[in-house]
Amino acid sequence: MKAIVITEAGGPEVLQLREVEDPKIKDDEVLIRIAATAVNRADTLQRQGRYPPPKGDSEYPGLECSGIIESVGKNVHRWKIGDQVCALVGGGGYAEKVAVPAGQVLPVPAGVSLQDAASFPEVACTVWSTVFMMSHLAKGETFLVHGGSSGIGTFAIQLAKNHGIKVFITAGSEEKLAACKDLGADVCINYKTEDFVSRVKEETGGKGVDVILDHIGGSYLQRNLECLNYDGRLFIIGFMGGSVAEINLGSVLAKRLTVQAAGMRSRSPENKALIVSEVEKNVWPAIAAGKVKPVVYQYFQLGEAVEAHQLMESSKHIGKIILLVT
């Protein structure tokens, strides 16, 4: 099969389309002939040598995919050859085929094309597990998502609005703010021209928001804590602004705040399967009903992975970037 190989740690130019061996499936896995995969920021970190795949997962980049099941392991009963699916993978999405534990596979949601289904697994599992399963965001609460125009952000806005949440976002251009507004965001803050802490306080009568989803990390940590309401929950999923920070613990204590962080890739197959099951039960109906739609900025061919990574790193995109494989 063909796959995108990271020839050495470096810039987008190190990505090359090469002929490689087909993956072999274990008894509890399925083999998917990939139709499409999506580009995630984690892929760019892996390319730079900063985010290796977990032991036993494919060395090729790509954390999600969609396609058609080509074969099934002897212990797999739910899926059959020919099923149209999408999947959360530990690696190997940038290829023509991938072996995936059966518990990390989802049916293509009703009303969504096979190609666009590749845009959902990573964002759906990330947002549902962090914001809803672990931070317990509930109807009537307020929610701030940084990077509202990202793949995570555009999905989180729609899912939160579907749950009756007031949504605040930050983004860095008028075009991105407008896109977030169109998706349902209630308060859109340009972090380049406004202080998001002041704006959040102003819009909440000085209270702050109940839950924050943050991919910036260190440089935002103290300000995020200042943004939270009593019993507020901060969830960190990235460190684009660094992983080290000094904070005043007084506000954490006084306001009974919770700070959590998690990645998706390093979780055990059992934990991923649990999240995938919860996503199918709680998120897939909203997609099938058209309440949560795929937001795809641009499609590239698999052989154009270099250009796709250049676009991801430019941060000009709104929503997801898709690589079409077959």
Phi, psi and omega in degrees: 000167174262146177209157173276123182252136173273103188288331174194165178292134181167204181282182182306331184295347180280353179279126180225140176276120184225161173277126181226173180288146175293146175288152176252136183267149173271176185297333182255020183242164171238154174257123180254128168277113192283133174266320182204157172224168180239151179269128176242155181301329177302329179296324180289327177291320177298319179299327180277358180084015185253001185209072185292154178292151176299153181305130178095344178271163180302143178281348182278150181289170177114113186255002179200159179198169169226157180169201184239134181291127183258328174204160181229144176290161188292341179264007182263124184244334184285322189258151178225163180302132180099347178296137174270122188221170165227163189207151171267123182234154178280350180167167174096007179291332181276061184203173179278337179216152176212143173267131185225135171305136186302330181288350180257014183254141180233149173290151173297127182298146178304136176084002180246137180291157179302319181293313183291337179299337178294344182279351190262319193304311185293314182290320181296315181291322179294308184292315182296317184291319185277312187278322185258309182291320186257327179262351173056041176300130186232158180309135179092352179272177179243148190217128175249126174241121176282146183067050185300337182268000179285175176301314177298313184297311182297327177286315183298321178303308185295317182293318180294317179299323179294340179260012176076035183256144170276123189250128173250142176224157166244146175203169191250009177209159180296324179298317180291320178299318180295321179296319179293321177299317180297330180279352176119358180300137184274320182232117184246121188244125176276106185292346179279335184242349181232153172273113187294331179297312181299317183293318178298315180298317181299316185283344183246016181062034177086354184283316189097175182265165183274323182223140175235134172251120191228133177246006183272318176084232191313307187291342180257353193302307182296319180295323176298318179298322178293336182278346189272145174284171171304139183063023180288156182233124175254128176240123183255127181237009179190167185229045181297337178255024178099159183249005180238136179205156172250131182231161174268109182290347180304317182290328178297315180291311186297324184258005178057049185277153175241130175241123179230160176211148178196152168251172178259320191297324186276357180292155179290157177304325180294318179292319177298319180298321178297314180296315180301318179298317179294323178296316180298321183287320191254334185254320184302322177299325179293324177291314181299328180278356180080010179282333176235120185245153174293139176242101184246123182278316183203147175253135174236158169282157181306320180291353178257027181301327179301311181295323179296320178291324177298319178295314179304315184284343175283340183059025178276344187284159173234117183090215189259156173245125186249139171254120178274128186256309179230000000 
